[in-house]
Each structure stands twice: as C-alpha cells, then as structure tokens.
Amino acid sequence: MQGSKVEQLRIEGRVAPGFESVQRLYEHNMRSLAEKNTQLCVYYNGEKVVDLWASTIADSDFSADSLVNVFSSGKSLEAIAMASLVDKGLLKYDARVSHYWPEFGGGGKQTLTVAELMRHEAGLAAFHTTLDPQDLLADKLKENRIGRIIEGHSQTFRKAAGSKREYHAITRGWIVNEVFRRVDPAGRTIGEFLREDISEPLLADVIIGVREAELDRISDVTPLGTGFQFKESLKPKFLRRMEHNIFQILG
C-alpha cells in the first residue's frame, strides 16, 4: 500500500527560497503517513512563503482551490468573531453570558462568563440530545433551534478532573454562535460575519457554512478506520502511518 501511495503522489505549488526544507518535510509526510489530499500554506512576515497541495489519489481533481475541513482551527475563527465585538465595545469577556442572552441562565448557568465559555469552562462539553443537521443551517440557527437546546441544558463537570475546564470540541462553536448573533447589531451568525467582514474583503477562502455553489469544491474527509488504527498502533512509531497511538488515547 505504501508503495502504490508513492507512485500516485502528486505535489504541486511552490515555496520561497529558504523554505525548501518545508517542502521536503511535506513530501515526507505525504509518503509516510495516511494522507490522501492535503494543503499547506504559510505566511511569514506578511509574505506567502509556502503554497503547496498534494494528493495520493490517481486522477484526483484536488487543487489549491479545494475546500478542506479545518476542524478545531475553526475555534480561532470563533475567537476572532468574539474579539471583533469586544473591539467595538459591544461585548465584555468578564460579563455574564446571561447578560447578553438571559434565557441562557437556565439550568444553573446564570453566572457563567464569556471568558469562561471561551476557556472551555462552561460545563457543556456534550449535549444530552441528538441534533438535527438541518438545525445548523443559518436560517434555522436564527430560529433559535440550537439556542433552545442550550438554554435548557444544565452544566456537567468531570469530578475526577479537578478543574472546570474540559475541551468543548464541538459544542463551544454552537454556544459562542448563539452569543455572537445576539450581540451583533445585524443579528448575523459567525459564518455570515466571517464571510462578509473578513473572508470576502480579504479574498480569503475561509468560511463557516458553505453555499450551494461551493459544494463541488469540498474535499471529503475520510476517517481512519478503527481496524487500521489498531494495526498501526501495534507498530513502532517510525513504521506507523499515523502519529497517534490508539491505546494511549483510550488510556
């Protein structure tokens, strides 16, 4: 499998003089790890010094213009959105979330501050109900479909952790968005703010929530199967085609 992977590898793009080692490392990762389609773009001192994309799939149409899921890097975009409200004097980090969103105070959450929410200390790392993906569309968000779930949710903290902090991998974005759209003068979602105030003015292809015309540009995420992860975890690290060890994750 690794041999066929090398044969199909296609790397395109450029690096500025002095950054050739980045390209070599990028190629090494593509050859040795379980990657299919990747992009790497680096700015240094305001200049784009690395702009690479690669695919290990034969006849792939993956390119620099493909849209790739950035996973938890989206939390940085959430932080930018909230910081913009603070910068405009519309939001304070030390204020209670319930000051901007009174209904949020249900379930004992009335004293939670915006800062605690942003620090993953909300006690809402997981919801007790399944969400309908349709409710995550902008128009449904504005109907408070997700907001109502959060309003009635109580906090849960891990006793063994000894801290209120627990990574809100998915839920923080939903909660922060509800705060943002209530404070934003135009009542926008974070996705709408990002597109209108940042991405489009800067010609930056960074979005939260794709439009119909953008669907064909999406590069699908292919999860690593449990069996693959199990077998790779049995190998020495220098032979594994993934960085993590599933046994360490499972404790």
Secondary structure, DSSP 8 states (H G I E B T S, - for coil): -HHHHHHH-EEEEEE-TT-HHHHHHHHHHHHHSS-SEEEEEEEETTEEEEEEEEE-STT----TT-B---GGGHHHHHHHHHHHHHHTTS--TTSBHHHH-GGGGGGGTTT-BHHHHHTT-SS-SS-SS---GGGGSHHHHTTTHHHHHHHT------GGGSSS----TTHHHHHHHHHHHHHSTT---HHHHIIIIIIHHHT----SS--GGGGGGB-------HHHHHHHHTS-GGG-SSS--HHHHT-
